[in-house]
Amino acid sequence: MTKNAAIGRLTKVRRSGVVRPERTTTRGAEAAGRSARPAVRLMVAAWLRRRFWRNFLFLTGGITVNGKLPRGGCVVVANHSSHTDTAALLAALGAAHAPRVAAAADYWFRNGLRSLVCSVLAAAFPVRRHGGGYCDLQDIAGPLLRAGHAVVVFPEGTRGDGQVRTFHRGAVELAAHNGVPVVPVALSGTFELLPKGGRLRPHAVQVRVGRPLADADADTARTEVLALLAECRPRDSRIRRRVARLAVSGWGLGLVAAWSFTEALSWPLLPEIALAVVCVAAPRAGARLTAGAAVASVAGGLVALALYSGTHVDLPQPLTTPRMHTAARHEIRQEGAAAVRHQPASGIPYKVYAAEAGRAGVPAGDWVLRSALARGQRIVVVGLVFTLIGVLTQRWRRFFPQYLIFLCVAFTALFALVIRMWS
């Protein structure tokens, strides 16, 4: 489908699901727009889109919405810095308004597949960015506004770099011509979620809906959006930010790897404790840190195997008991390297199995394979679970210090229970 064909097809009034009335006065259009409601089938479609994008944003960090649209048709103007802006608006705006989105014809409607996806998932209609754009807006959005729809327009015209640029006047003229208010909306966090030219990465999104503006100009609308953005201060913890900076750096990976490696020899605290902190603080680094911890733990187990094999080395192993060593020794004599599969569920530290495997002369190759399947797999699962928790709880990052306290209490209780069980 060519661009002009897409524009021509979508500008037909029947395509928008409303009957195009005769030209009315501003006062008559305003009264009609406030009393009208979109067709039921269009509201159902809008509700489905809203659920779809809410679920999507929940999985990428969550969305917080403040404010709501007025009754009847309105023109929504918002800052624009990401492709996820449309998703955030469709997730935030009420389905009763059956929102429709003005989209660049030369980008979103340049082929049939893209125009179909854009129309279905984004409720978009094409608007030319160069020559004829206001005519497209008036021809398509005018009947929608008079039928009670909310029409979303990005007055900047294209995505920015996170800064709000000059607003074009087409959106406010559209609202004035059809006698409906302009509603400023601020979008915060979408640029971090999916920056222009970047990749999708977890981040919480905030949407703030402002008060309706009557007879507003473009500068006033922009000022209102900026004021709303100033209210979108992310509520975060200073401790979390510091931990996150460490986690995404090379020092963070080195710390997690060293922690996991030495835990397989002597260090008393599990690698999962480190992952529970850094993966929740910086979920975008979770996969890298988890992989590093798993590899380093297995490598530490191999070094422990070599140290204890045929030598009298006896490294300190705090928070272990003689009964743990006895149980691990018995299992290894019966099953060889395969005995390490009991480690994740038994509560016996990995370093105890590694020491007893070295003393029993277990082959290194078999030990590494079995350790990767047991110990490494557990670290990966736990690390990914905490990474997912970090993604899903971004809206509550201000509670990170309380989370650390809970983590300390929980692991202390777990260690006490395990040691008591094996005493």
C-alpha positions in Angstrom: 0.0 0.0 0.0 1.5 3.4 -0.9 1.5 6.3 1.4 -1.1 8.3 -0.6 -3.3 5.2 -0.8 -3.1 4.8 3.0 -4.0 8.4 3.5 -6.9 8.3 1.1 -8.3 5.1 2.6 -8.0 6.3 6.2 -9.5 9.7 5.5 -12.8 8.2 4.6 -15.2 9.1 7.3 -16.8 5.6 7.4 -13.3 4.2 8.2 -13.2 6.2 11.4 -16.4 4.7 12.6 -18.4 8.0 12.8 -20.8 9.8 10.5 -19.4 13.1 9.4 -21.8 15.9 10.2 -22.3 19.2 8.3 -19.9 22.0 9.3 -21.1 23.5 12.6 -20.4 26.5 14.6 -17.7 26.3 17.3 -20.3 26.4 20.1 -22.4 23.7 18.4 -19.4 21.5 17.8 -18.3 21.9 21.5 -21.8 20.9 22.7 -21.9 18.0 20.3 -18.4 16.8 21.2 -19.1 16.9 25.0 -22.3 15.0 24.7 -21.2 12.4 22.1 -19.6 9.1 22.9 -17.6 6.8 20.5 -19.3 3.7 19.2 -19.3 0.8 21.6 -17.2 -1.4 19.3 -14.5 1.3 19.2 -14.5 1.6 23.0 -14.1 -2.2 23.3 -11.2 -2.1 20.9 -9.7 0.8 22.9 -10.1 -1.2 26.1 -8.3 -4.2 24.6 -5.4 -1.9 23.4 -5.3 -0.4 26.9 -5.0 -3.8 28.6 -2.3 -4.9 26.0 -0.1 -1.8 26.6 -0.7 -1.9 30.4 0.6 -5.4 30.5 3.5 -4.5 28.2 4.5 -1.6 30.4 4.0 -3.7 33.6 6.7 -6.1 32.3 9.1 -3.2 31.4 8.9 -1.4 34.7 5.4 -0.3 35.3 3.3 2.8 34.6 1.8 5.4 37.0 -1.0 7.6 35.8 -2.2 10.9 37.5 -5.3 12.7 36.2 -7.9 11.9 33.6 -9.5 13.4 30.5 -12.6 15.6 30.6 -15.8 14.3 29.2 -16.3 14.3 25.4 -13.9 15.0 22.6 -10.5 16.6 23.2 -7.1 17.1 21.7 -4.3 15.6 23.7 -0.9 17.2 23.3 2.1 15.5 24.8 5.9 15.6 24.7 7.5 13.2 22.3 10.9 11.4 22.8 10.2 7.7 22.2 8.2 5.2 20.2 6.8 4.1 23.5 5.0 7.4 24.0 2.0 6.1 22.1 2.0 2.9 24.2 2.0 4.9 27.4 -0.8 7.2 26.3 -3.0 4.3 25.1 -2.4 2.6 28.4 -3.2 5.7 30.4 -6.1 7.3 28.7 -9.6 6.0 29.4 -11.2 3.6 26.9 -14.4 5.6 27.0 -12.6 8.2 24.9 -11.4 5.5 22.4 -8.2 7.5 21.8 -6.8 7.9 18.3 -3.3 8.9 17.5 -1.9 11.1 14.7 1.1 9.4 13.2 3.6 10.4 10.6 2.4 9.1 7.2 5.9 8.9 5.7 7.1 6.6 8.5 4.3 4.6 9.9 2.2 4.2 6.7 4.8 3.6 4.1 3.9 0.0 3.6 0.9 -2.2 4.1 2.1 -4.3 7.0 3.4 -1.4 9.0 0.2 0.6 8.5 -1.9 -2.4 9.5 0.1 -2.9 12.7 0.0 0.8 13.5 -3.7 1.1 12.9 -4.6 -2.0 15.0 -2.2 -1.7 18.0 -1.7 2.1 18.1 -5.1 3.3 16.8 -3.2 5.6 14.5 -4.2 7.5 11.4 -1.7 9.1 8.9 -0.8 12.8 8.9 1.7 14.2 6.4 4.6 16.0 8.1 5.5 18.1 5.1 2.6 19.9 3.3 -1.0 19.1 3.9 -0.6 17.9 7.5 -3.3 20.2 8.9 -5.7 19.2 6.2 -5.2 15.5 7.2 -5.8 16.4 10.8 -8.9 18.3 10.1 -10.4 15.8 7.6 -9.8 12.7 9.9 -9.6 14.1 13.4 -12.5 16.6 13.1 -15.3 14.0 12.9 -13.5 11.9 15.6 -13.6 14.9 18.0 -17.2 15.6 17.3 -18.0 12.0 18.0 -16.4 12.2 21.5 -12.9 10.7 20.8 -9.7 11.9 22.3 -7.2 12.6 19.5 -3.5 12.5 20.4 -1.2 14.8 18.6 2.5 15.2 19.2 3.1 18.9 18.5 6.8 18.6 18.3 6.3 16.7 15.0 9.0 14.1 15.7 10.8 12.4 18.5 13.3 14.5 20.4 16.3 13.7 22.7 14.4 14.0 25.9 14.0 17.7 25.8 10.7 19.4 24.9 11.1 21.3 21.7 8.8 24.0 20.1 5.2 23.0 19.7 3.6 23.5 16.2 0.2 25.2 16.3 -1.7 22.6 14.3 -3.1 20.8 17.4 -4.5 23.9 19.1 -6.0 25.1 15.8 -7.6 21.7 15.4 -9.1 22.0 18.9 -10.3 25.5 18.3 -11.9 24.7 14.9 -13.9 21.8 16.5 -14.8 23.5 19.7 -13.0 21.0 22.0 -10.4 21.6 24.7 -6.7 21.0 24.5 -5.5 18.6 27.3 -1.7 18.8 28.0 -0.1 15.4 29.0 3.4 14.9 30.3 5.3 11.6 29.6 8.2 10.8 31.8 10.5 7.7 31.6 9.7 6.8 28.0 13.0 8.1 26.7 14.8 6.0 29.2 12.6 3.0 28.3 13.3 3.3 24.5 15.5 6.2 23.4 15.6 7.3 19.8 18.0 4.9 18.0 18.4 2.8 21.2 17.2 -0.5 22.6 14.4 -1.3 24.9 15.5 -1.4 28.5 13.4 -1.6 31.7 12.2 1.7 33.2 9.2 2.9 35.0 6.9 5.4 33.1 4.8 8.2 34.5 1.9 9.9 32.8 0.4 13.1 34.1 -2.8 14.5 32.6 -3.3 18.2 33.0 -6.3 20.4 33.2 -8.2 21.1 29.9 -7.2 24.4 28.2 -9.8 26.4 26.3 -8.6 28.8 23.6 -5.0 27.8 24.3 -2.1 28.7 21.9 0.9 26.4 21.2 3.2 28.2 23.7 0.7 27.9 26.5 0.2 24.2 25.8 4.0 23.6 25.8 4.3 25.6 29.1 1.6 23.4 30.7 3.4 20.2 29.5 6.7 21.4 31.0 5.0 22.2 34.3 3.5 18.7 34.4 7.0 17.2 33.6 8.4 19.1 36.5 6.0 17.2 38.8 7.2 13.9 37.4 10.1 13.6 39.8 11.0 9.9 40.1 10.8 8.7 43.7 14.0 6.8 44.1 16.5 5.8 46.8 20.0 7.3 46.9 21.3 3.9 48.1 19.7 2.1 45.1 21.2 4.6 42.7 24.7 4.1 44.1 24.3 0.3 44.1 23.0 0.5 40.5 26.0 2.6 39.4 28.3 0.0 40.8 26.3 -2.9 39.3 26.4 -1.6 35.7 30.2 -0.9 35.9 33.0 -3.4 35.5 33.7 -3.2 39.2 30.2 -4.6 39.8 30.8 -7.6 37.6 34.2 -8.1 39.2 32.8 -7.9 42.7 30.0 -10.5 41.9 32.5 -12.8 40.3 35.0 -12.6 43.1 32.2 -13.1 45.7 31.1 -16.3 43.8 34.6 -17.6 43.3 35.7 -17.2 46.9 32.4 -18.6 48.2 33.3 -21.9 46.5 36.5 -21.9 48.6 35.8 -20.3 51.9 33.6 -17.1 51.8 30.5 -17.9 54.0 27.9 -15.9 52.1 26.1 -17.2 49.0 26.4 -15.5 45.6 22.6 -15.3 45.6 22.9 -12.7 48.3 24.9 -10.4 46.1 22.6 -11.1 43.1 19.6 -10.2 45.3 21.1 -6.8 45.8 22.6 -5.8 42.5 20.0 -7.4 40.2 17.1 -5.7 41.9 19.0 -2.4 42.0 20.0 -2.6 38.3 17.9 -5.1 36.4 19.3 -4.2 33.0 22.7 -5.6 34.2 21.0 -8.7 35.8 21.7 -11.2 33.0 25.4 -10.2 32.8 25.9 -10.3 36.5 24.1 -13.6 36.8 26.2 -15.3 34.1 29.3 -14.0 35.7 28.3 -15.3 39.1 27.5 -18.8 37.7 30.8 -19.1 35.8 32.9 -17.8 38.7 31.2 -20.2 41.2 31.9 -23.3 39.0 35.5 -22.0 38.4 35.9 -21.7 42.2 34.6 -25.2 42.7 37.2 -26.5 40.2 40.0 -24.7 42.0 38.7 -26.1 45.3 38.7 -29.6 43.8 42.3 -29.2 42.7 43.4 -27.8 46.1 41.9 -30.6 48.1 42.9 -33.4 45.7 45.8 -35.3 47.2 46.9 -32.5 49.6 46.4 -31.6 53.2 44.9 -28.2 52.5 42.1 -27.3 54.9 40.7 -23.8 54.1 38.5 -22.1 56.7 34.9 -22.8 56.0 32.7 -20.7 58.4 29.0 -21.4 58.8 29.5 -25.1 58.1 29.3 -28.1 60.5 31.0 -31.5 60.7 27.7 -33.2 59.9 27.6 -31.3 56.6 31.0 -32.7 55.6 30.0 -36.2 56.7 26.8 -36.1 54.6 28.6 -34.7 51.5 31.4 -37.2 51.9 28.9 -40.1 52.0 27.0 -38.9 49.0 30.1 -38.4 46.9 31.4 -41.9 47.8 28.1 -43.3 46.5 27.5 -41.1 43.5 30.8 -39.4 42.6 30.4 -36.0 40.9 26.7 -36.6 40.5 26.3 -36.1 44.2 26.5 -32.3 43.7 23.0 -32.3 42.4 21.8 -32.6 46.0 23.6 -29.4 46.9 20.9 -26.8 45.9 18.2 -28.5 48.0 20.3 -29.9 50.9 21.5 -26.6 52.3 25.0 -27.9 52.5 27.3 -25.2 51.0 28.9 -25.8 47.6 32.4 -25.5 49.0 31.8 -28.5 51.3 30.9 -30.7 48.3 33.9 -29.3 46.4 36.3 -30.0 49.3 35.0 -33.6 49.8 35.0 -34.2 46.0 38.7 -33.2 45.9 39.6 -35.5 48.8 37.7 -38.3 47.1 39.6 -37.8 43.8 36.6 -37.0 41.6 37.6 -36.3 38.0 37.8 -32.6 37.2 35.8 -32.8 33.9 32.9 -34.7 35.4 32.9 -32.3 38.4 32.7 -29.2 36.2 29.9 -30.6 34.2 27.9 -31.7 37.2 28.5 -28.4 39.0 27.3 -26.4 36.0 24.1 -28.4 35.9 23.4 -28.1 39.6 25.2 -25.1 41.2 25.4 -23.0 38.1 21.8 -23.6 37.1 20.5 -22.6 40.6 22.5 -19.3 40.4 21.1 -18.6 37.0 17.5 -19.2 38.1 17.8 -17.2 41.3 19.6 -14.3 39.5 17.0 -14.1 36.8 14.2 -14.2 39.3 15.7 -11.2 41.2 16.2 -9.4 37.8 12.5 -9.9 37.1 11.7 -8.6 40.6 13.9 -5.5 39.8 12.0 -4.9 36.6 8.5 -5.2 38.1 9.2 -3.1 41.2 10.8 0.0 39.6 7.8 2.1 40.7 8.8 1.3 44.4 12.5 2.0 44.2 12.3 4.4 47.0 11.8 1.4 49.3 15.1 -0.1 48.4 16.7 0.5 51.9 13.7 -1.3 53.5 14.2 -4.2 50.9 17.8 -4.5 52.0 16.8 -4.7 55.6 14.3 -7.4 54.8 16.9 -9.3 52.7 19.3 -9.3 55.7 16.7 -10.6 58.1 15.5 -13.3 55.6 19.0 -14.6 54.8 20.0 -14.5 58.5 17.0 -16.5 59.4 17.7 -19.0 56.5 21.3 -19.4 57.6 20.3 -20.0 61.2 17.7 -22.6 60.1 20.2 -24.5 57.9 23.0 -24.5 60.5 20.5 -25.7 63.2 19.3 -28.4 60.9 22.9 -29.7 60.3 24.2 -29.2 63.8 
